[in-house]
Amino acid sequence: MSLKETRVKIDSVKKTQKITKAMELVAASKMRKAQERMNLSKPYATKILEVIGHLANAHPEYRHVYFKERTLKRMGFIVVSSDRGLCGGLNNNLFKLVVQKMRAAHAEGIEVDLCLIGNKASAYFRRLGGNVVAKANHLGDAPEVQQLIGVMEVMLSAYRNGTLDKLVIFRNEFVNTMTQKPLAQQILPLVHSEDKSKATHWDYIYEPEPRELIDALLQRYIESQAYEAVIENLACEQASRMVAMKSATDNAGNLIDGLKLVYNKARQAAITQEISEIVSGAAAV
């Protein structure tokens, strides 16, 4: 490699390093905002989950279809991914889990319908194949519940009609800034709570009628679960992107140091050769 080519390559890597550093800082800022949204959504999700836990263990006169176990013939998978890449192995690790569960279901003769949230999930299963029944893309950095109601209603309607016998959501769990892990969470049918404090047989007093209130409550619960999954996945995406861009920035720095060493050695060799030629010419004279 000539001196000019080495200088051009060093300049090119430096420009790339500036871009990755900027992306790292942007991801860090967005991650903090996503964490704030995640923390704000948790109290509501926790409380409504507690109420659903009581309902699952109670024995009301009206028993919603969401509580009823069925023989598994067809399952619905809701896959929550990111809209953009450059976030390490976040999406690929999640897709591996989804494919693993799909193959396990197919081995047992169970069909799978897919609801895909995020561009990366849409692109992946467009290549892989699968029965995609609903999609939601371009949710942005501040998603709203309203953006998820349409695709969730497709899956919930199929469950109420008996087309689907089980509904599972796949998402990434935010453990900490450095660690995010794929998670499969059953949404329907609603399972009985394992909390022993809810094991006693008691129920709420409903006004005016239990059917209307329970229907509305369960609808809000499912929507809150989907929304929380999207919000948490967004925090995971930004954290993973921040780590990936920091790694890219550090690698660019190491590459620049190596290229500078090559450049300096080549430059020293060129200077030594010039001196040798001058000395040889002087001796000939």
Secondary structure, DSSP 4 states (H G I P E B T S, - for coil): --HHHHHHHHHHHHHHHHHHHHHHHHHHHHHHHHHHHHHHHHHHHHHHHHHHHHHHHS--SS--GGG-----SEEEEEEE--SS--STTHHHHHHHHHHHHHHHHHHTT-EEEEEEESHHHHHHHHHH--EEEEEE----SS--THHHHHHHHHHHHHHHTTS-SEEEEEEEEE-SSS-EEEEEEEEESPPPP--GGG-S---PPPSS-HHHHHHHHHHHHHHHHHHHHHHHHHHHHHHHHHHHHHHHHHHHHHHHHHHHHHHHHHHHHHHHHHHHHHHHHHHH-
